[in-house]
Amino acid sequence: MAAELRSFYYPKQRAFYTSSAKRRATSKTRRAGATSGGCRELIARAIEYPGFRATYVTSTKKEARERAWQNDTKSGLLDILRQYGLTIDHPSTEVQLIGGVRAGMGYCGAATI
Protein backbone atom coordinates (compact mmCIF):
# COMPACT_ATOMS: atom_id res chain seq x y z
CA MET A 1 0.00 0.00 0.00
CA ALA A 2 2.85 2.41 0.80
CA ALA A 3 4.27 1.89 -2.71
CA GLU A 4 0.86 2.53 -4.24
CA LEU A 5 0.52 5.78 -2.30
CA ARG A 6 3.99 6.85 -3.48
CA SER A 7 3.26 6.00 -7.14
CA PHE A 8 1.53 9.40 -7.27
CA TYR A 9 4.85 11.29 -7.01
CA TYR A 10 6.52 12.95 -9.93
CA PRO A 11 10.38 12.63 -9.99
CA LYS A 12 11.24 15.74 -7.94
CA GLN A 13 8.63 14.85 -5.30
CA ARG A 14 9.95 11.28 -5.11
CA ALA A 15 13.52 12.53 -4.62
CA PHE A 16 12.42 14.91 -1.86
CA TYR A 17 10.17 12.53 0.08
CA THR A 18 12.43 9.49 -0.20
CA SER A 19 15.71 11.28 0.55
CA SER A 20 17.72 9.80 3.42
CA ALA A 21 18.78 13.29 4.53
CA LYS A 22 17.81 14.10 8.11
CA ARG A 23 16.75 17.65 7.19
CA ARG A 24 15.40 18.78 3.83
CA ALA A 25 14.30 22.06 2.30
CA THR A 26 12.53 22.81 -0.92
CA SER A 27 12.03 25.84 -3.10
CA LYS A 28 8.78 25.50 -4.97
CA THR A 29 5.81 27.35 -6.35
CA ARG A 30 2.29 27.32 -4.97
CA ARG A 31 0.23 24.32 -6.02
CA ALA A 32 3.40 22.28 -6.65
CA GLY A 33 2.02 19.28 -4.77
CA ALA A 34 3.96 19.56 -1.50
CA THR A 35 0.94 19.10 0.77
CA SER A 36 -0.63 16.32 -1.31
CA GLY A 37 2.69 14.49 -1.52
CA GLY A 38 3.31 15.08 2.17
CA CYS A 39 -0.06 13.64 3.16
CA ARG A 40 0.63 10.51 1.12
CA GLU A 41 4.11 10.20 2.62
CA LEU A 42 2.78 10.53 6.19
CA ILE A 43 0.32 7.70 5.61
CA ALA A 44 2.94 5.57 3.79
CA ARG A 45 5.38 5.95 6.68
CA ALA A 46 2.68 5.12 9.22
CA ILE A 47 2.13 1.88 7.32
CA GLU A 48 5.85 1.06 7.12
CA TYR A 49 7.03 2.10 10.60
CA PRO A 50 5.08 0.89 13.66
CA GLY A 51 4.64 3.73 16.15
CA PHE A 52 5.41 6.41 13.54
CA ARG A 53 4.25 9.86 14.60
CA ALA A 54 4.19 13.09 12.62
CA THR A 55 2.77 16.57 12.93
CA TYR A 56 1.44 18.80 10.17
CA VAL A 57 2.11 22.44 11.08
CA THR A 58 0.68 25.54 9.48
CA SER A 59 -0.32 29.05 10.55
CA THR A 60 -3.88 28.24 11.62
CA LYS A 61 -6.12 25.25 12.30
CA LYS A 62 -8.44 26.46 9.53
CA GLU A 63 -5.57 26.50 7.03
CA ALA A 64 -4.46 23.01 8.07
CA ARG A 65 -7.98 21.64 7.64
CA GLU A 66 -8.37 23.27 4.22
CA ARG A 67 -5.02 22.01 2.93
CA ALA A 68 -4.11 18.77 4.67
CA TRP A 69 -7.39 17.38 6.03
CA GLN A 70 -9.86 17.62 3.15
CA ASN A 71 -9.39 19.80 0.10
CA ASP A 72 -10.71 20.58 -3.36
CA THR A 73 -8.16 18.32 -5.07
CA LYS A 74 -9.10 15.34 -2.86
CA SER A 75 -5.49 14.98 -1.70
CA GLY A 76 -5.76 15.65 2.04
CA LEU A 77 -5.24 13.03 4.74
CA LEU A 78 -8.93 12.23 5.12
CA ASP A 79 -9.45 12.22 1.35
CA ILE A 80 -6.62 9.69 0.87
CA LEU A 81 -7.75 7.47 3.74
CA ARG A 82 -11.28 7.38 2.31
CA GLN A 83 -10.00 6.67 -1.20
CA TYR A 84 -7.62 3.82 -0.30
CA GLY A 85 -8.91 2.61 3.05
CA LEU A 86 -11.65 0.24 4.10
CA THR A 87 -14.26 1.73 6.43
CA ILE A 88 -14.56 -0.13 9.73
CA ASP A 89 -17.70 0.07 11.88
CA HIS A 90 -17.09 2.11 15.01
CA PRO A 91 -19.74 3.59 17.32
CA SER A 92 -18.27 7.07 17.82
CA THR A 93 -15.79 7.98 15.07
CA GLU A 94 -14.82 7.26 11.47
CA VAL A 95 -12.18 4.52 11.23
CA GLN A 96 -10.35 3.41 8.08
CA LEU A 97 -8.14 0.34 7.64
CA ILE A 98 -5.25 1.00 5.25
CA GLY A 99 -2.22 -1.21 4.72
CA GLY A 100 -2.98 -3.15 7.90
CA VAL A 101 -3.11 0.05 9.99
CA ARG A 102 -6.22 1.50 11.63
CA ALA A 103 -6.72 5.24 11.21
CA GLY A 104 -9.33 6.89 13.43
CA MET A 105 -10.60 10.41 12.84
CA GLY A 106 -11.40 12.09 16.16
CA TYR A 107 -13.95 14.73 16.99
CA CYS A 108 -11.46 17.61 16.92
CA GLY A 109 -10.35 16.81 13.40
CA ALA A 110 -7.21 14.92 14.40
CA ALA A 111 -6.17 11.67 12.81
CA THR A 112 -4.67 8.84 14.79
CA ILE A 113 -2.87 6.39 12.57
Phi and psi in degrees as GROMACS dihedral restraints (atoms count N, CA, C in turn):
[ dihedral_restraints ]
;  ai    aj    ak    al  type     phi  dphi    fc
    3     4     5     6     1   -59.9    20    10
    4     5     6     7     1   -41.7    20    10
    6     7     8     9     1   -64.3    20    10
    7     8     9    10     1   -38.6    20    10
    9    10    11    12     1   -65.3    20    10
   10    11    12    13     1   -41.3    20    10
   12    13    14    15     1   -62.0    20    10
   13    14    15    16     1   -39.2    20    10
   15    16    17    18     1   -78.2    20    10
   16    17    18    19     1   -13.5    20    10
   18    19    20    21     1   -65.5    20    10
   19    20    21    22     1   -13.9    20    10
   21    22    23    24     1   -70.3    20    10
   22    23    24    25     1   -27.8    20    10
   24    25    26    27     1   -64.9    20    10
   25    26    27    28     1   142.8    20    10
   27    28    29    30     1   -90.2    20    10
   28    29    30    31     1   167.5    20    10
   30    31    32    33     1   -52.7    20    10
   31    32    33    34     1   -43.7    20    10
   33    34    35    36     1   -68.3    20    10
   34    35    36    37     1   -36.4    20    10
   36    37    38    39     1   -63.9    20    10
   37    38    39    40     1   -46.2    20    10
   39    40    41    42     1   -58.0    20    10
   40    41    42    43     1   -45.7    20    10
   42    43    44    45     1   -61.7    20    10
   43    44    45    46     1   -41.4    20    10
   45    46    47    48     1   -66.9    20    10
   46    47    48    49     1   -52.1    20    10
   48    49    50    51     1   -73.7    20    10
   49    50    51    52     1   -24.2    20    10
   51    52    53    54     1  -103.0    20    10
   52    53    54    55     1     5.9    20    10
   54    55    56    57     1   -61.6    20    10
   55    56    57    58     1   144.5    20    10
   57    58    59    60     1   -87.6    20    10
   58    59    60    61     1    -0.6    20    10
   60    61    62    63     1   -62.9    20    10
   61    62    63    64     1   140.5    20    10
   63    64    65    66     1   -68.4    20    10
   64    65    66    67     1   -39.4    20    10
   66    67    68    69     1  -124.4    20    10
   67    68    69    70     1   139.4    20    10
   69    70    71    72     1  -135.2    20    10
   70    71    72    73     1   151.7    20    10
   72    73    74    75     1  -137.2    20    10
   73    74    75    76     1   152.8    20    10
   75    76    77    78     1  -136.2    20    10
   76    77    78    79     1   148.5    20    10
   78    79    80    81     1  -117.3    20    10
   79    80    81    82     1   116.0    20    10
   81    82    83    84     1  -146.3    20    10
   82    83    84    85     1   170.3    20    10
   84    85    86    87     1   -95.0    20    10
   85    86    87    88     1   166.6    20    10
   87    88    89    90     1   -63.5    20    10
   88    89    90    91     1   149.0    20    10
   90    91    92    93     1    65.7    20    10
   91    92    93    94     1    26.3    20    10
   93    94    95    96     1   -84.5    20    10
   94    95    96    97     1    -5.8    20    10
   96    97    98    99     1    97.9    20    10
   97    98    99   100     1    13.8    20    10
   99   100   101   102     1   -65.8    20    10
  100   101   102   103     1   -45.1    20    10
  102   103   104   105     1   -70.0    20    10
  103   104   105   106     1   -44.3    20    10
  105   106   107   108     1   -64.7    20    10
  106   107   108   109     1   -41.1    20    10
  108   109   110   111     1   -66.1    20    10
  109   110   111   112     1   -40.6    20    10
  111   112   113   114     1   -63.3    20    10
  112   113   114   115     1   -40.8    20    10
  114   115   116   117     1   -63.4    20    10
  115   116   117   118     1   -43.3    20    10
  117   118   119   120     1   -63.7    20    10
  118   119   120   121     1   -40.3    20    10
  120   121   122   123     1   -67.5    20    10
  121   122   123   124     1   -38.9    20    10
  123   124   125   126     1   -60.2    20    10
  124   125   126   127     1   -44.5    20    10
  126   127   128   129     1   -68.4    20    10
  127   128   129   130     1   -42.3    20    10
  129   130   131   132     1   -60.0    20    10
  130   131   132   133     1   -43.1    20    10
  132   133   134   135     1   -68.6    20    10
  133   134   135   136     1   -34.7    20    10
  135   136   137   138     1   -63.1    20    10
  136   137   138   139     1   -34.5    20    10
  138   139   140   141     1   -70.6    20    10
  139   140   141   142     1   -41.4    20    10
  141   142   143   144     1   -79.6    20    10
  142   143   144   145     1   -33.5    20    10
  144   145   146   147     1  -118.6    20    10
  145   146   147   148     1   104.7    20    10
  147   148   149   150     1   -56.0    20    10
  148   149   150   151     1   135.5    20    10
  150   151   152   153     1    80.2    20    10
  151   152   153   154     1     6.1    20    10
  153   154   155   156     1   -59.9    20    10
  154   155   156   157     1   135.8    20    10
  156   157   158   159     1  -131.2    20    10
  157   158   159   160     1   145.1    20    10
  159   160   161   162     1  -149.6    20    10
  160   161   162   163     1   159.9    20    10
  162   163   164   165     1  -130.7    20    10
  163   164   165   166     1   134.2    20    10
  165   166   167   168     1   -99.6    20    10
  166   167   168   169     1   122.5    20    10
  168   169   170   171     1  -118.0    20    10
  169   170   171   172     1   134.8    20    10
  171   172   173   174     1  -149.1    20    10
  172   173   174   175     1  -179.2    20    10
  174   175   176   177     1   -64.4    20    10
  175   176   177   178     1   -41.8    20    10
  177   178   179   180     1  -137.9    20    10
  178   179   180   181     1   160.0    20    10
  180   181   182   183     1   -63.1    20    10
  181   182   183   184     1   -39.0    20    10
  183   184   185   186     1   -60.3    20    10
  184   185   186   187     1   -45.1    20    10
  186   187   188   189     1   -63.2    20    10
  187   188   189   190     1   -42.1    20    10
  189   190   191   192     1   -62.2    20    10
  190   191   192   193     1   -44.0    20    10
  192   193   194   195     1   -64.3    20    10
  193   194   195   196     1   -39.4    20    10
  195   196   197   198     1   -71.1    20    10
  196   197   198   199     1   -30.6    20    10
  198   199   200   201     1   -96.2    20    10
  199   200   201   202     1   -51.3    20    10
  201   202   203   204     1  -105.3    20    10
  202   203   204   205     1    -9.2    20    10
  204   205   206   207     1   -94.7    20    10
  205   206   207   208     1   -66.3    20    10
  207   208   209   210     1  -139.3    20    10
  208   209   210   211     1   136.7    20    10
  210   211   212   213     1  -145.5    20    10
  211   212   213   214     1   175.5    20    10
  213   214   215   216     1   -66.6    20    10
  214   215   216   217     1   -22.6    20    10
  216   217   218   219     1   -92.8    20    10
  217   218   219   220     1     2.7    20    10
  219   220   221   222     1    58.1    20    10
  220   221   222   223     1    41.6    20    10
  222   223   224   225     1  -124.4    20    10
  223   224   225   226     1    14.4    20    10
  225   226   227   228     1   -80.8    20    10
  226   227   228   229     1   172.7    20    10
  228   229   230   231     1   -54.9    20    10
  229   230   231   232     1   -51.5    20    10
  231   232   233   234     1   -64.4    20    10
  232   233   234   235     1   -39.8    20    10
  234   235   236   237     1   -58.8    20    10
  235   236   237   238     1   -45.2    20    10
  237   238   239   240     1   -67.5    20    10
  238   239   240   241     1   -44.2    20    10
  240   241   242   243     1   -60.2    20    10
  241   242   243   244     1   -41.4    20    10
  243   244   245   246     1   -68.9    20    10
  244   245   246   247     1   -33.9    20    10
  246   247   248   249     1   -72.0    20    10
  247   248   249   250     1   -43.1    20    10
  249   250   251   252     1  -102.3    20    10
  250   251   252   253     1   -19.4    20    10
  252   253   254   255     1   -88.0    20    10
  253   254   255   256     1   171.4    20    10
  255   256   257   258     1  -112.0    20    10
  256   257   258   259     1   123.3    20    10
  258   259   260   261     1   -69.9    20    10
  259   260   261   262     1   131.6    20    10
  261   262   263   264     1  -110.7    20    10
  262   263   264   265     1   136.1    20    10
  264   265   266   267     1   -62.6    20    10
  265   266   267   268     1   129.4    20    10
  267   268   269   270     1  -147.8    20    10
  268   269   270   271     1   138.0    20    10
  270   271   272   273     1   -69.7    20    10
  271   272   273   274     1   -24.9    20    10
  273   274   275   276     1  -126.7    20    10
  274   275   276   277     1    -6.3    20    10
  276   277   278   279     1  -153.3    20    10
  277   278   279   280     1   164.6    20    10
  279   280   281   282     1   -81.9    20    10
  280   281   282   283     1   130.4    20    10
  282   283   284   285     1  -128.8    20    10
  283   284   285   286     1   132.4    20    10
  285   286   287   288     1  -118.0    20    10
  286   287   288   289     1   143.6    20    10
  288   289   290   291     1  -106.6    20    10
  289   290   291   292     1   122.2    20    10
  291   292   293   294     1  -140.4    20    10
  292   293   294   295     1   122.6    20    10
  294   295   296   297     1    57.4    20    10
  295   296   297   298     1    33.4    20    10
  297   298   299   300     1    80.8    20    10
  298   299   300   301     1     5.5    20    10
  300   301   302   303     1  -115.2    20    10
  301   302   303   304     1   136.2    20    10
  303   304   305   306     1   -87.9    20    10
  304   305   306   307     1   133.9    20    10
  306   307   308   309     1  -121.9    20    10
  307   308   309   310     1   117.4    20    10
  309   310   311   312     1  -109.2    20    10
  310   311   312   313     1   132.7    20    10
  312   313   314   315     1   -99.2    20    10
  313   314   315   316     1   112.3    20    10
  315   316   317   318     1   -77.5    20    10
  316   317   318   319     1   174.8    20    10
  318   319   320   321     1   -64.2    20    10
  319   320   321   322     1   -34.3    20    10
  321   322   323   324     1   -82.5    20    10
  322   323   324   325     1     1.4    20    10
  324   325   326   327     1    93.2    20    10
  325   326   327   328     1    11.9    20    10
  327   328   329   330     1   -95.0    20    10
  328   329   330   331     1   145.1    20    10
  330   331   332   333     1  -103.8    20    10
  331   332   333   334     1   136.4    20    10
  333   334   335   336     1  -115.4    20    10
  334   335   336   337     1   115.1    20    10
